[in-house]
Amino acid sequence: MSLKKSIILIVILLLIDQISKIYIKTHFLLGESVEVFSWFKIYFIENDGMAWGTKISDFTSTINDRTGKVALTLFRIVAIVGIGYWLVTAIKKQSPNVLVLAIALIFAGALGNIIDSTFYGLLFSDSYHQVATFLPEAGGYDGLLHGKVVDMLYFPLWKGFLPEWLPIYGGKYFTFFEPVFNVADMAISAGFIMLIVFNKKAFSKD
């Protein structure tokens, strides 16, 4: 897979990701949902941390939420530079297409979420009790590096009470699949799954 094709793929994924996020942000109230099917909903939430809303401050009391947010965003930026270098290196070494494709997917997804966390605080008004405005006159809801990642894809495939005989969770109400995510998250997940499933093909002995 050539560098040109990788860039085209990355640009297409970024466009789909950002267009979907901007549409949701400027048309939905925070927490608003639309049922597409019984097992699929468009559900607008914002993620201020890592996966499932986890924050650095959840692990240590020495870092507050805002400092942790900046640290997380800066880490993501450094990581995307490393992933980009990995992608270019893999292409130059003529690595297997599955490896290049996987890295390109991860890069596109990571960059998509970095755009949110870096710039969305400046570009949009907040979504609490109102539909957000793009480039509001009064300024955005927060500063540079303090944006929140927009999530909207929700697949509650099954809801119900688990059997009593199950350890720990027996008898509790459970939803599968509960996380809400976005196109960028899907790209990252697809890339990692490819690396795991096609590990031997992606990472040859050479």
C-alpha positions, 0 to 999 in steps of 0.5 A: 500500500503506497503512501498516496493511498494511505493519505487518501484513506486517512483524509476520507476517514477524517472527513467522515469523522469530522463531518459526523461530529460537527453535524451532531454537535450543531444539531443535537442537545447533549444527551439527545438520542434518535433511535435508528433501530432497536439495537442502534441509536444516535446518542450525543455525548461528550468524552472529556477523558480517555476510553469510557470517560476515564481521566488521569485524575481518576488515578492520582489526586496530585493532578486536577482535571484540567491539568490532566486534560492538557497532559492527555491531549499533549500525550495524544499529539506526541503519540500521533507523531510516533504513529505517523513516523511508524506509517511512513517507515512501514511504507518505505520498508515495503511492509505487508499491506495489512500492516500499513492499512492497520497503521493508517486506520489507527493514525486516522482515528487518533488524529480525528479525536485529537482534533476534538480535544485540541480545537473543539473547545475554541470552535463551539459553544457548549451543548448544555441545554442548547444546540451548540454554535460553530464559531460563536461570537462569545467564544468557545466553551473552553480553551486550546487543548481542553476540547471534548471528544464527540461520541454518537454511535450507540449499539445497545444490542441486548438489555436485561437482567443477568442470570443469578448464578453468574458471579459478581454480576448475577441478577444485575441489569446489564447492557451489551454493548454499552459504550458510545463511540465515534467513527475515529474510535471505530478506525482505531479499533479496526486497526488494532483488531487487524494487528491482532488477527493478522499478527503473523502476516503483518509482522513477518520475521524479516 
